[in-house]
């Protein structure tokens, strides 16, 4: 259980495998199911992490594009606006 508490999935799997070979019948089958569940869970977490990273990256790209578009609009507006009268007096 220490391996599991320390998030040492590999060691926990090794322990399951050792116990699986030492326990006959139904208990060995339960250990096999648990080991399979751990593998599937780990794969799912990796996929989920990848999707979260991709979504964050996409959000950053969209935010940067929106900021660039807003800056371009502001610059275009300032170029099209007539100069302030006090600037023309000199």
PyMOL Python script that loads the backbone (N, CA, C, O; Angstrom):
from pymol import cmd

cmd.read_pdbstr("""\
ATOM      1  N   UNK A   1       0.805  -1.188   0.000  1.00  0.00           N
ATOM      2  CA  UNK A   1       0.000   0.000   0.000  1.00  0.00           C
ATOM      3  C   UNK A   1       0.856   1.263   0.000  1.00  0.00           C
ATOM      4  O   UNK A   1       0.416   2.308  -0.479  1.00  0.00           O
ATOM      5  N   UNK A   2       2.065   1.177   0.528  1.00  0.00           N
ATOM      6  CA  UNK A   2       2.960   2.338   0.523  1.00  0.00           C
ATOM      7  C   UNK A   2       3.240   2.800  -0.906  1.00  0.00           C
ATOM      8  O   UNK A   2       3.285   3.999  -1.181  1.00  0.00           O
ATOM      9  N   UNK A   3       3.425   1.848  -1.803  1.00  0.00           N
ATOM     10  CA  UNK A   3       3.694   2.200  -3.204  1.00  0.00           C
ATOM     11  C   UNK A   3       2.523   2.977  -3.783  1.00  0.00           C
ATOM     12  O   UNK A   3       2.713   3.944  -4.521  1.00  0.00           O
ATOM     13  N   UNK A   4       1.322   2.556  -3.448  1.00  0.00           N
ATOM     14  CA  UNK A   4       0.139   3.236  -3.965  1.00  0.00           C
ATOM     15  C   UNK A   4       0.011   4.626  -3.351  1.00  0.00           C
ATOM     16  O   UNK A   4      -0.329   5.578  -4.053  1.00  0.00           O
ATOM     17  N   UNK A   5       0.277   4.758  -2.055  1.00  0.00           N
ATOM     18  CA  UNK A   5       0.218   6.057  -1.395  1.00  0.00           C
ATOM     19  C   UNK A   5       1.239   7.024  -1.975  1.00  0.00           C
ATOM     20  O   UNK A   5       0.987   8.227  -2.039  1.00  0.00           O
ATOM     21  N   UNK A   6       2.385   6.512  -2.396  1.00  0.00           N
ATOM     22  CA  UNK A   6       3.454   7.337  -2.955  1.00  0.00           C
ATOM     23  C   UNK A   6       3.314   7.546  -4.458  1.00  0.00           C
ATOM     24  O   UNK A   6       4.210   8.095  -5.100  1.00  0.00           O
ATOM     25  N   UNK A   7       2.184   7.107  -5.020  1.00  0.00           N
ATOM     26  CA  UNK A   7       1.931   7.212  -6.463  1.00  0.00           C
ATOM     27  C   UNK A   7       2.975   6.475  -7.295  1.00  0.00           C
ATOM     28  O   UNK A   7       3.270   6.871  -8.423  1.00  0.00           O
ATOM     29  N   UNK A   8       3.527   5.416  -6.744  1.00  0.00           N
ATOM     30  CA  UNK A   8       4.484   4.586  -7.466  1.00  0.00           C
ATOM     31  C   UNK A   8       3.711   3.458  -8.141  1.00  0.00           C
ATOM     32  O   UNK A   8       3.658   2.333  -7.645  1.00  0.00           O
ATOM     33  N   UNK A   9       3.116   3.788  -9.283  1.00  0.00           N
ATOM     34  CA  UNK A   9       2.236   2.855  -9.974  1.00  0.00           C
ATOM     35  C   UNK A   9       3.002   1.628 -10.445  1.00  0.00           C
ATOM     36  O   UNK A   9       2.485   0.512 -10.382  1.00  0.00           O
ATOM     37  N   UNK A  10       4.220   1.822 -10.911  1.00  0.00           N
ATOM     38  CA  UNK A  10       5.019   0.685 -11.390  1.00  0.00           C
ATOM     39  C   UNK A  10       5.274  -0.324 -10.274  1.00  0.00           C
ATOM     40  O   UNK A  10       5.119  -1.529 -10.472  1.00  0.00           O
ATOM     41  N   UNK A  11       5.662   0.169  -9.109  1.00  0.00           N
ATOM     42  CA  UNK A  11       5.925  -0.733  -7.981  1.00  0.00           C
ATOM     43  C   UNK A  11       4.641  -1.423  -7.558  1.00  0.00           C
ATOM     44  O   UNK A  11       4.653  -2.611  -7.237  1.00  0.00           O
ATOM     45  N   UNK A  12       3.541  -0.697  -7.556  1.00  0.00           N
ATOM     46  CA  UNK A  12       2.265  -1.291  -7.184  1.00  0.00           C
ATOM     47  C   UNK A  12       1.894  -2.390  -8.176  1.00  0.00           C
ATOM     48  O   UNK A  12       1.395  -3.441  -7.773  1.00  0.00           O
ATOM     49  N   UNK A  13       2.128  -2.163  -9.448  1.00  0.00           N
ATOM     50  CA  UNK A  13       1.861  -3.194 -10.465  1.00  0.00           C
ATOM     51  C   UNK A  13       2.733  -4.429 -10.242  1.00  0.00           C
ATOM     52  O   UNK A  13       2.269  -5.564 -10.351  1.00  0.00           O
ATOM     53  N   UNK A  14       4.004  -4.181  -9.928  1.00  0.00           N
ATOM     54  CA  UNK A  14       4.904  -5.309  -9.653  1.00  0.00           C
ATOM     55  C   UNK A  14       4.400  -6.126  -8.472  1.00  0.00           C
ATOM     56  O   UNK A  14       4.419  -7.356  -8.496  1.00  0.00           O
ATOM     57  N   UNK A  15       3.950  -5.425  -7.442  1.00  0.00           N
ATOM     58  CA  UNK A  15       3.420  -6.130  -6.272  1.00  0.00           C
ATOM     59  C   UNK A  15       2.173  -6.929  -6.638  1.00  0.00           C
ATOM     60  O   UNK A  15       1.996  -8.053  -6.168  1.00  0.00           O
ATOM     61  N   UNK A  16       1.316  -6.363  -7.466  1.00  0.00           N
ATOM     62  CA  UNK A  16       0.125  -7.087  -7.901  1.00  0.00           C
ATOM     63  C   UNK A  16       0.501  -8.340  -8.675  1.00  0.00           C
ATOM     64  O   UNK A  16      -0.090  -9.403  -8.488  1.00  0.00           O
ATOM     65  N   UNK A  17       1.485  -8.200  -9.540  1.00  0.00           N
ATOM     66  CA  UNK A  17       1.927  -9.347 -10.333  1.00  0.00           C
ATOM     67  C   UNK A  17       2.504 -10.430  -9.439  1.00  0.00           C
ATOM     68  O   UNK A  17       2.216 -11.611  -9.629  1.00  0.00           O
ATOM     69  N   UNK A  18       3.316 -10.038  -8.464  1.00  0.00           N
ATOM     70  CA  UNK A  18       3.876 -11.012  -7.522  1.00  0.00           C
ATOM     71  C   UNK A  18       2.768 -11.717  -6.756  1.00  0.00           C
ATOM     72  O   UNK A  18       2.801 -12.938  -6.603  1.00  0.00           O
ATOM     73  N   UNK A  19       1.805 -10.973  -6.280  1.00  0.00           N
ATOM     74  CA  UNK A  19       0.714 -11.566  -5.518  1.00  0.00           C
ATOM     75  C   UNK A  19      -0.173 -12.427  -6.403  1.00  0.00           C
ATOM     76  O   UNK A  19      -0.707 -13.442  -5.957  1.00  0.00           O
ATOM     77  N   UNK A  20      -0.326 -12.026  -7.643  1.00  0.00           N
ATOM     78  CA  UNK A  20      -1.166 -12.770  -8.568  1.00  0.00           C
ATOM     79  C   UNK A  20      -0.603 -14.161  -8.794  1.00  0.00           C
ATOM     80  O   UNK A  20      -1.357 -15.130  -8.884  1.00  0.00           O
ATOM     81  N   UNK A  21       0.710 -14.268  -8.886  1.00  0.00           N
ATOM     82  CA  UNK A  21       1.319 -15.580  -9.133  1.00  0.00           C
ATOM     83  C   UNK A  21       1.326 -16.438  -7.875  1.00  0.00           C
ATOM     84  O   UNK A  21       1.454 -17.658  -7.976  1.00  0.00           O
ATOM     85  N   UNK A  22       1.194 -15.841  -6.693  1.00  0.00           N
ATOM     86  CA  UNK A  22       1.224 -16.594  -5.440  1.00  0.00           C
ATOM     87  C   UNK A  22      -0.159 -16.975  -4.933  1.00  0.00           C
ATOM     88  O   UNK A  22      -0.272 -17.776  -4.005  1.00  0.00           O
ATOM     89  N   UNK A  23      -1.206 -16.421  -5.518  1.00  0.00           N
ATOM     90  CA  UNK A  23      -2.562 -16.669  -5.022  1.00  0.00           C
ATOM     91  C   UNK A  23      -3.333 -17.458  -6.071  1.00  0.00           C
ATOM     92  O   UNK A  23      -3.399 -17.062  -7.235  1.00  0.00           O
ATOM     93  N   UNK A  24      -3.910 -18.569  -5.656  1.00  0.00           N
ATOM     94  CA  UNK A  24      -4.645 -19.391  -6.622  1.00  0.00           C
ATOM     95  C   UNK A  24      -6.062 -18.881  -6.863  1.00  0.00           C
ATOM     96  O   UNK A  24      -6.624 -18.151  -6.046  1.00  0.00           O
ATOM     97  N   UNK A  25      -6.619 -19.275  -7.982  1.00  0.00           N
ATOM     98  CA  UNK A  25      -8.031 -19.107  -8.267  1.00  0.00           C
ATOM     99  C   UNK A  25      -8.551 -17.694  -8.394  1.00  0.00           C
ATOM    100  O   UNK A  25      -7.985 -16.847  -9.085  1.00  0.00           O
ATOM    101  N   UNK A  26      -9.667 -17.472  -7.688  1.00  0.00           N
ATOM    102  CA  UNK A  26     -10.415 -16.233  -7.816  1.00  0.00           C
ATOM    103  C   UNK A  26      -9.623 -14.996  -7.420  1.00  0.00           C
ATOM    104  O   UNK A  26      -9.761 -13.944  -8.045  1.00  0.00           O
ATOM    105  N   UNK A  27      -8.811 -15.111  -6.406  1.00  0.00           N
ATOM    106  CA  UNK A  27      -8.031 -13.957  -5.950  1.00  0.00           C
ATOM    107  C   UNK A  27      -7.064 -13.516  -7.045  1.00  0.00           C
ATOM    108  O   UNK A  27      -6.884 -12.318  -7.264  1.00  0.00           O
ATOM    109  N   UNK A  28      -6.447 -14.462  -7.728  1.00  0.00           N
ATOM    110  CA  UNK A  28      -5.531 -14.128  -8.818  1.00  0.00           C
ATOM    111  C   UNK A  28      -6.280 -13.416  -9.940  1.00  0.00           C
ATOM    112  O   UNK A  28      -5.759 -12.489 -10.559  1.00  0.00           O
ATOM    113  N   UNK A  29      -7.486 -13.855 -10.187  1.00  0.00           N
ATOM    114  CA  UNK A  29      -8.298 -13.212 -11.224  1.00  0.00           C
ATOM    115  C   UNK A  29      -8.640 -11.770 -10.823  1.00  0.00           C
ATOM    116  O   UNK A  29      -8.623 -10.868 -11.661  1.00  0.00           O
ATOM    117  N   UNK A  30      -8.950 -11.560  -9.534  1.00  0.00           N
ATOM    118  CA  UNK A  30      -9.243 -10.202  -9.061  1.00  0.00           C
ATOM    119  C   UNK A  30      -8.020  -9.295  -9.218  1.00  0.00           C
ATOM    120  O   UNK A  30      -8.147  -8.131  -9.600  1.00  0.00           O
ATOM    121  N   UNK A  31      -6.842  -9.837  -8.923  1.00  0.00           N
ATOM    122  CA  UNK A  31      -5.621  -9.051  -9.088  1.00  0.00           C
ATOM    123  C   UNK A  31      -5.389  -8.713 -10.557  1.00  0.00           C
ATOM    124  O   UNK A  31      -4.930  -7.617 -10.877  1.00  0.00           O
ATOM    125  N   UNK A  32      -5.698  -9.633 -11.436  1.00  0.00           N
ATOM    126  CA  UNK A  32      -5.545  -9.372 -12.873  1.00  0.00           C
ATOM    127  C   UNK A  32      -6.496  -8.263 -13.309  1.00  0.00           C
ATOM    128  O   UNK A  32      -6.121  -7.385 -14.087  1.00  0.00           O
ATOM    129  N   UNK A  33      -7.719  -8.306 -12.808  1.00  0.00           N
ATOM    130  CA  UNK A  33      -8.698  -7.272 -13.138  1.00  0.00           C
ATOM    131  C   UNK A  33      -8.238  -5.930 -12.597  1.00  0.00           C
ATOM    132  O   UNK A  33      -8.338  -4.919 -13.292  1.00  0.00           O
ATOM    133  N   UNK A  34      -7.737  -5.901 -11.373  1.00  0.00           N
ATOM    134  CA  UNK A  34      -7.256  -4.660 -10.777  1.00  0.00           C
ATOM    135  C   UNK A  34      -6.075  -4.098 -11.559  1.00  0.00           C
ATOM    136  O   UNK A  34      -5.988  -2.891 -11.787  1.00  0.00           O
ATOM    137  N   UNK A  35      -5.179  -4.970 -11.963  1.00  0.00           N
ATOM    138  CA  UNK A  35      -4.022  -4.535 -12.753  1.00  0.00           C
ATOM    139  C   UNK A  35      -4.471  -3.945 -14.090  1.00  0.00           C
ATOM    140  O   UNK A  35      -3.947  -2.921 -14.529  1.00  0.00           O
ATOM    141  N   UNK A  36      -5.425  -4.585 -14.724  1.00  0.00           N
ATOM    142  CA  UNK A  36      -5.964  -4.082 -15.987  1.00  0.00           C
ATOM    143  C   UNK A  36      -6.644  -2.730 -15.774  1.00  0.00           C
ATOM    144  O   UNK A  36      -6.504  -1.821 -16.593  1.00  0.00           O
ATOM    145  N   UNK A  37      -7.375  -2.606 -14.681  1.00  0.00           N
ATOM    146  CA  UNK A  37      -8.032  -1.347 -14.357  1.00  0.00           C
ATOM    147  C   UNK A  37      -7.004  -0.236 -14.173  1.00  0.00           C
ATOM    148  O   UNK A  37      -7.202   0.876 -14.661  1.00  0.00           O
ATOM    149  N   UNK A  38      -5.917  -0.525 -13.479  1.00  0.00           N
ATOM    150  CA  UNK A  38      -4.859   0.475 -13.284  1.00  0.00           C
ATOM    151  C   UNK A  38      -4.258   0.908 -14.613  1.00  0.00           C
ATOM    152  O   UNK A  38      -4.015   2.095 -14.828  1.00  0.00           O
ATOM    153  N   UNK A  39      -4.021  -0.032 -15.491  1.00  0.00           N
ATOM    154  CA  UNK A  39      -3.457   0.285 -16.800  1.00  0.00           C
ATOM    155  C   UNK A  39      -4.407   1.173 -17.593  1.00  0.00           C
ATOM    156  O   UNK A  39      -3.995   2.179 -18.171  1.00  0.00           O
ATOM    157  N   UNK A  40      -5.674   0.795 -17.614  1.00  0.00           N
ATOM    158  CA  UNK A  40      -6.665   1.587 -18.348  1.00  0.00           C
ATOM    159  C   UNK A  40      -6.817   2.984 -17.750  1.00  0.00           C
ATOM    160  O   UNK A  40      -6.956   3.966 -18.479  1.00  0.00           O
ATOM    161  N   UNK A  41      -6.790   3.064 -16.430  1.00  0.00           N
ATOM    162  CA  UNK A  41      -6.906   4.357 -15.765  1.00  0.00           C
ATOM    163  C   UNK A  41      -5.727   5.250 -16.103  1.00  0.00           C
ATOM    164  O   UNK A  41      -5.897   6.438 -16.377  1.00  0.00           O
ATOM    165  N   UNK A  42      -4.531   4.676 -16.084  1.00  0.00           N
ATOM    166  CA  UNK A  42      -3.339   5.454 -16.414  1.00  0.00           C
ATOM    167  C   UNK A  42      -3.390   5.949 -17.858  1.00  0.00           C
ATOM    168  O   UNK A  42      -3.048   7.100 -18.128  1.00  0.00           O
ATOM    169  N   UNK A  43      -3.809   5.099 -18.778  1.00  0.00           N
ATOM    170  CA  UNK A  43      -3.933   5.508 -20.181  1.00  0.00           C
ATOM    171  C   UNK A  43      -4.967   6.626 -20.319  1.00  0.00           C
ATOM    172  O   UNK A  43      -4.748   7.592 -21.050  1.00  0.00           O
ATOM    173  N   UNK A  44      -6.085   6.491 -19.622  1.00  0.00           N
ATOM    174  CA  UNK A  44      -7.130   7.510 -19.670  1.00  0.00           C
ATOM    175  C   UNK A  44      -6.605   8.843 -19.146  1.00  0.00           C
ATOM    176  O   UNK A  44      -6.861   9.890 -19.741  1.00  0.00           O
ATOM    177  N   UNK A  45      -5.871   8.806 -18.035  1.00  0.00           N
ATOM    178  CA  UNK A  45      -5.330  10.036 -17.463  1.00  0.00           C
ATOM    179  C   UNK A  45      -4.333  10.705 -18.403  1.00  0.00           C
ATOM    180  O   UNK A  45      -4.298  11.932 -18.498  1.00  0.00           O
ATOM    181  N   UNK A  46      -3.531   9.914 -19.092  1.00  0.00           N
ATOM    182  CA  UNK A  46      -2.600  10.497 -20.072  1.00  0.00           C
ATOM    183  C   UNK A  46      -3.365  11.156 -21.219  1.00  0.00           C
ATOM    184  O   UNK A  46      -3.017  12.257 -21.645  1.00  0.00           O
ATOM    185  N   UNK A  47      -4.401  10.489 -21.718  1.00  0.00           N
ATOM    186  CA  UNK A  47      -5.208  11.069 -22.793  1.00  0.00           C
ATOM    187  C   UNK A  47      -5.904  12.340 -22.330  1.00  0.00           C
ATOM    188  O   UNK A  47      -5.953  13.335 -23.054  1.00  0.00           O
ATOM    189  N   UNK A  48      -6.436  12.297 -21.127  1.00  0.00           N
ATOM    190  CA  UNK A  48      -7.118  13.460 -20.577  1.00  0.00           C
ATOM    191  C   UNK A  48      -6.149  14.624 -20.409  1.00  0.00           C
ATOM    192  O   UNK A  48      -6.484  15.766 -20.723  1.00  0.00           O
ATOM    193  N   UNK A  49      -4.949  14.333 -19.914  1.00  0.00           N
ATOM    194  CA  UNK A  49      -3.925  15.369 -19.759  1.00  0.00           C
ATOM    195  C   UNK A  49      -3.562  15.989 -21.095  1.00  0.00           C
ATOM    196  O   UNK A  49      -3.381  17.202 -21.191  1.00  0.00           O
ATOM    197  N   UNK A  50      -3.455  15.165 -22.125  1.00  0.00           N
ATOM    198  CA  UNK A  50      -3.141  15.673 -23.460  1.00  0.00           C
ATOM    199  C   UNK A  50      -4.253  16.577 -23.983  1.00  0.00           C
ATOM    200  O   UNK A  50      -3.986  17.618 -24.582  1.00  0.00           O
ATOM    201  N   UNK A  51      -5.493  16.173 -23.753  1.00  0.00           N
ATOM    202  CA  UNK A  51      -6.622  16.985 -24.211  1.00  0.00           C
ATOM    203  C   UNK A  51      -6.686  18.310 -23.461  1.00  0.00           C
ATOM    204  O   UNK A  51      -6.993  19.344 -24.053  1.00  0.00           O
ATOM    205  N   UNK A  52      -6.402  18.285 -22.173  1.00  0.00           N
ATOM    206  CA  UNK A  52      -6.399  19.515 -21.393  1.00  0.00           C
ATOM    207  C   UNK A  52      -5.305  20.451 -21.889  1.00  0.00           C
ATOM    208  O   UNK A  52      -5.529  21.652 -22.033  1.00  0.00           O
ATOM    209  N   UNK A  53      -4.129  19.905 -22.149  1.00  0.00           N
ATOM    210  CA  UNK A  53      -3.023  20.710 -22.672  1.00  0.00           C
ATOM    211  C   UNK A  53      -3.387  21.308 -24.023  1.00  0.00           C
ATOM    212  O   UNK A  53      -3.126  22.485 -24.273  1.00  0.00           O
ATOM    213  N   UNK A  54      -3.985  20.507 -24.892  1.00  0.00           N
ATOM    214  CA  UNK A  54      -4.384  21.006 -26.212  1.00  0.00           C
ATOM    215  C   UNK A  54      -5.430  22.115 -26.080  1.00  0.00           C
ATOM    216  O   UNK A  54      -5.363  23.116 -26.794  1.00  0.00           O
ATOM    217  N   UNK A  55      -6.386  21.945 -25.181  1.00  0.00           N
ATOM    218  CA  UNK A  55      -7.420  22.963 -24.995  1.00  0.00           C
ATOM    219  C   UNK A  55      -6.811  24.259 -24.456  1.00  0.00           C
ATOM    220  O   UNK A  55      -7.186  25.349 -24.888  1.00  0.00           O
ATOM    221  N   UNK A  56      -5.874  24.140 -23.517  1.00  0.00           N
ATOM    222  CA  UNK A  56      -5.211  25.337 -22.981  1.00  0.00           C
ATOM    223  C   UNK A  56      -4.432  26.049 -24.078  1.00  0.00           C
ATOM    224  O   UNK A  56      -4.484  27.275 -24.185  1.00  0.00           O
ATOM    225  N   UNK A  57      -3.712  25.286 -24.892  1.00  0.00           N
ATOM    226  CA  UNK A  57      -2.946  25.879 -25.990  1.00  0.00           C
ATOM    227  C   UNK A  57      -3.870  26.582 -26.974  1.00  0.00           C
ATOM    228  O   UNK A  57      -3.571  27.685 -27.431  1.00  0.00           O
ATOM    229  N   UNK A  58      -4.991  25.949 -27.298  1.00  0.00           N
ATOM    230  CA  UNK A  58      -5.950  26.551 -28.226  1.00  0.00           C
ATOM    231  C   UNK A  58      -6.507  27.842 -27.645  1.00  0.00           C
ATOM    232  O   UNK A  58      -6.667  28.833 -28.358  1.00  0.00           O
ATOM    233  N   UNK A  59      -6.802  27.829 -26.347  1.00  0.00           N
ATOM    234  CA  UNK A  59      -7.331  29.029 -25.701  1.00  0.00           C
ATOM    235  C   UNK A  59      -6.301  30.154 -25.739  1.00  0.00           C
ATOM    236  O   UNK A  59      -6.655  31.307 -25.987  1.00  0.00           O
ATOM    237  N   UNK A  60      -5.030  29.832 -25.495  1.00  0.00           N
ATOM    238  CA  UNK A  60      -3.975  30.850 -25.545  1.00  0.00           C
ATOM    239  C   UNK A  60      -3.844  31.431 -26.945  1.00  0.00           C
ATOM    240  O   UNK A  60      -3.655  32.637 -27.103  1.00  0.00           O
ATOM    241  N   UNK A  61      -3.942  30.581 -27.959  1.00  0.00           N
ATOM    242  CA  UNK A  61      -3.857  31.043 -29.343  1.00  0.00           C
ATOM    243  C   UNK A  61      -5.025  31.973 -29.654  1.00  0.00           C
ATOM    244  O   UNK A  61      -4.839  33.029 -30.260  1.00  0.00           O
ATOM    245  N   UNK A  62      -6.227  31.582 -29.239  1.00  0.00           N
ATOM    246  CA  UNK A  62      -7.402  32.414 -29.492  1.00  0.00           C
ATOM    247  C   UNK A  62      -7.301  33.757 -28.770  1.00  0.00           C
ATOM    248  O   UNK A  62      -7.652  34.794 -29.333  1.00  0.00           O
ATOM    249  N   UNK A  63      -6.823  33.738 -27.529  1.00  0.00           N
ATOM    250  CA  UNK A  63      -6.665  34.985 -26.783  1.00  0.00           C
ATOM    251  C   UNK A  63      -5.629  35.895 -27.439  1.00  0.00           C
ATOM    252  O   UNK A  63      -5.827  37.108 -27.509  1.00  0.00           O
ATOM    253  N   UNK A  64      -4.530  35.321 -27.917  1.00  0.00           N
ATOM    254  CA  UNK A  64      -3.498  36.113 -28.587  1.00  0.00           C
ATOM    255  C   UNK A  64      -4.037  36.690 -29.896  1.00  0.00           C
ATOM    256  O   UNK A  64      -3.763  37.844 -30.225  1.00  0.00           O
ATOM    257  N   UNK A  65      -4.796  35.898 -30.638  1.00  0.00           N
ATOM    258  CA  UNK A  65      -5.380  36.381 -31.893  1.00  0.00           C
ATOM    259  C   UNK A  65      -6.376  37.510 -31.626  1.00  0.00           C
ATOM    260  O   UNK A  65      -6.402  38.507 -32.348  1.00  0.00           O
ATOM    261  N   UNK A  66      -7.186  37.349 -30.596  1.00  0.00           N
ATOM    262  CA  UNK A  66      -8.150  38.407 -30.252  1.00  0.00           C
ATOM    263  C   UNK A  66      -7.437  39.687 -29.827  1.00  0.00           C
ATOM    264  O   UNK A  66      -7.859  40.783 -30.198  1.00  0.00           O
ATOM    265  N   UNK A  67      -6.373  39.559 -29.061  1.00  0.00           N
ATOM    266  CA  UNK A  67      -5.610  40.740 -28.625  1.00  0.00           C
ATOM    267  C   UNK A  67      -4.959  41.428 -29.820  1.00  0.00           C
ATOM    268  O   UNK A  67      -4.957  42.655 -29.909  1.00  0.00           O
ATOM    269  N   UNK A  68      -4.404  40.632 -30.742  1.00  0.00           N
ATOM    270  CA  UNK A  68      -3.775  41.205 -31.934  1.00  0.00           C
ATOM    271  C   UNK A  68      -4.816  41.911 -32.806  1.00  0.00           C
ATOM    272  O   UNK A  68      -4.558  42.985 -33.349  1.00  0.00           O
ATOM    273  N   UNK A  69      -5.983  41.300 -32.933  1.00  0.00           N
ATOM    274  CA  UNK A  69      -7.045  41.922 -33.738  1.00  0.00           C
ATOM    275  C   UNK A  69      -7.508  43.229 -33.096  1.00  0.00           C
ATOM    276  O   UNK A  69      -7.735  44.215 -33.796  1.00  0.00           O
ATOM    277  N   UNK A  70      -7.648  43.243 -31.785  1.00  0.00           N
ATOM    278  CA  UNK A  70      -8.063  44.468 -31.088  1.00  0.00           C
ATOM    279  C   UNK A  70      -7.012  45.560 -31.248  1.00  0.00           C
ATOM    280  O   UNK A  70      -7.351  46.726 -31.450  1.00  0.00           O
ATOM    281  N   UNK A  71      -5.726  45.183 -31.156  1.00  0.00           N
ATOM    282  CA  UNK A  71      -4.652  46.167 -31.323  1.00  0.00           C
ATOM    283  C   UNK A  71      -4.644  46.712 -32.752  1.00  0.00           C
ATOM    284  O   UNK A  71      -4.434  47.906 -32.965  1.00  0.00           O
ATOM    285  N   UNK A  72      -4.872  45.838 -33.721  1.00  0.00           N
ATOM    286  CA  UNK A  72      -4.900  46.278 -35.119  1.00  0.00           C
ATOM    287  C   UNK A  72      -6.073  47.222 -35.361  1.00  0.00           C
ATOM    288  O   UNK A  72      -5.932  48.229 -36.056  1.00  0.00           O
ATOM    289  N   UNK A  73      -7.232  46.897 -34.787  1.00  0.00           N
ATOM    290  CA  UNK A  73      -8.395  47.780 -34.940  1.00  0.00           C
ATOM    291  C   UNK A  73      -8.125  49.139 -34.297  1.00  0.00           C
ATOM    292  O   UNK A  73      -8.466  50.179 -34.860  1.00  0.00           O
ATOM    293  N   UNK A  74      -7.515  49.122 -33.119  1.00  0.00           N
ATOM    294  CA  UNK A  74      -7.216  50.379 -32.428  1.00  0.00           C
ATOM    295  C   UNK A  74      -6.230  51.219 -33.237  1.00  0.00           C
ATOM    296  O   UNK A  74      -6.374  52.438 -33.333  1.00  0.00           O
ATOM    297  N   UNK A  75      -5.237  50.565 -33.811  1.00  0.00           N
ATOM    298  CA  UNK A  75      -4.258  51.295 -34.603  1.00  0.00           C
ATOM    299  C   UNK A  75      -4.907  51.853 -35.875  1.00  0.00           C
ATOM    300  O   UNK A  75      -4.637  52.990 -36.262  1.00  0.00           O
ATOM    301  N   UNK A  76      -5.739  51.076 -36.507  1.00  0.00           N
ATOM    302  CA  UNK A  76      -6.420  51.531 -37.719  1.00  0.00           C
ATOM    303  C   UNK A  76      -7.343  52.700 -37.386  1.00  0.00           C
ATOM    304  O   UNK A  76      -7.422  53.662 -38.149  1.00  0.00           O
ATOM    305  N   UNK A  77      -8.022  52.626 -36.284  1.00  0.00           N
ATOM    306  CA  UNK A  77      -8.902  53.710 -35.867  1.00  0.00           C
ATOM    307  C   UNK A  77      -8.104  54.989 -35.616  1.00  0.00           C
ATOM    308  O   UNK A  77      -8.537  56.079 -35.988  1.00  0.00           O
ATOM    309  N   UNK A  78      -6.944  54.852 -34.989  1.00  0.00           N
ATOM    310  CA  UNK A  78      -6.140  56.047 -34.697  1.00  0.00           C
ATOM    311  C   UNK A  78      -5.574  56.656 -35.985  1.00  0.00           C
ATOM    312  O   UNK A  78      -5.376  57.869 -36.059  1.00  0.00           O
ATOM    313  N   UNK A  79      -5.317  55.836 -36.983  1.00  0.00           N
ATOM    314  CA  UNK A  79      -4.815  56.354 -38.256  1.00  0.00           C
ATOM    315  C   UNK A  79      -5.919  57.066 -39.040  1.00  0.00           C
ATOM    316  O   UNK A  79      -5.644  58.000 -39.793  1.00  0.00           O
ATOM    317  N   UNK A  80      -7.153  56.628 -38.865  1.00  0.00           N
ATOM    318  CA  UNK A  80      -8.273  57.215 -39.597  1.00  0.00           C
ATOM    319  C   UNK A  80      -8.867  58.431 -38.900  1.00  0.00           C
ATOM    320  O   UNK A  80      -9.578  59.220 -39.522  1.00  0.00           O
ATOM    321  N   UNK A  81      -8.585  58.580 -37.636  1.00  0.00           N
ATOM    322  CA  UNK A  81      -9.139  59.713 -36.877  1.00  0.00           C
ATOM    323  C   UNK A  81      -8.391  60.987 -37.239  1.00  0.00           C
ATOM    324  O   UNK A  81      -7.177  60.963 -37.439  1.00  0.00           O
ATOM    325  N   UNK A  82      -9.117  62.104 -37.323  1.00  0.00           N
ATOM    326  CA  UNK A  82      -8.431  63.367 -37.612  1.00  0.00           C
ATOM    327  C   UNK A  82      -7.547  63.752 -36.423  1.00  0.00           C
ATOM    328  O   UNK A  82      -7.857  63.403 -35.284  1.00  0.00           O
ATOM    329  N   UNK A  83      -6.463  64.460 -36.677  1.00  0.00           N
ATOM    330  CA  UNK A  83      -5.588  64.852 -35.573  1.00  0.00           C
ATOM    331  C   UNK A  83      -6.300  65.847 -34.657  1.00  0.00           C
ATOM    332  O   UNK A  83      -7.212  66.562 -35.071  1.00  0.00           O
ATOM    333  N   UNK A  84      -5.869  65.869 -33.439  1.00  0.00           N
ATOM    334  CA  UNK A  84      -6.450  66.795 -32.462  1.00  0.00           C
ATOM    335  C   UNK A  84      -6.129  68.219 -32.882  1.00  0.00           C
ATOM    336  O   UNK A  84      -5.022  68.478 -33.354  1.00  0.00           O
ATOM    337  N   UNK A  85      -7.073  69.160 -32.724  1.00  0.00           N
ATOM    338  CA  UNK A  85      -6.862  70.556 -33.161  1.00  0.00           C
ATOM    339  C   UNK A  85      -5.641  71.200 -32.527  1.00  0.00           C
ATOM    340  O   UNK A  85      -4.953  71.975 -33.191  1.00  0.00           O
ATOM    341  N   UNK A  86      -5.354  70.916 -31.293  1.00  0.00           N
ATOM    342  CA  UNK A  86      -4.201  71.538 -30.639  1.00  0.00           C
ATOM    343  C   UNK A  86      -2.885  71.069 -31.223  1.00  0.00           C
ATOM    344  O   UNK A  86      -1.865  71.741 -31.069  1.00  0.00           O
ATOM    345  N   UNK A  87      -2.889  69.916 -31.896  1.00  0.00           N
ATOM    346  CA  UNK A  87      -1.671  69.462 -32.548  1.00  0.00           C
ATOM    347  C   UNK A  87      -1.430  70.223 -33.851  1.00  0.00           C
ATOM    348  O   UNK A  87      -0.287  70.384 -34.278  1.00  0.00           O
ATOM    349  N   UNK A  88      -2.503  70.687 -34.476  1.00  0.00           N
ATOM    350  CA  UNK A  88      -2.366  71.403 -35.748  1.00  0.00           C
ATOM    351  C   UNK A  88      -1.958  72.860 -35.552  1.00  0.00           C
ATOM    352  O   UNK A  88      -1.489  73.475 -36.509  1.00  0.00           O
ATOM    353  N   UNK A  89      -2.111  73.440 -34.372  1.00  0.00           N
ATOM    354  CA  UNK A  89      -1.831  74.845 -34.120  1.00  0.00           C
ATOM    355  C   UNK A  89      -0.357  75.156 -34.216  1.00  0.00           C
ATOM    356  O   UNK A  89      -0.012  76.322 -34.409  1.00  0.00           O
ATOM    357  N   UNK A  90       0.499  74.230 -34.099  1.00  0.00           N
ATOM    358  CA  UNK A  90       1.955  74.513 -34.100  1.00  0.00           C
ATOM    359  C   UNK A  90       2.516  74.501 -35.448  1.00  0.00           C
ATOM    360  O   UNK A  90       3.715  74.718 -35.619  1.00  0.00           O
TER     361      UNK A  90
END
""", "prot")
cmd.dss("prot")
cmd.show_as("cartoon", "prot")
cmd.util.cbc("prot")
cmd.orient("prot")
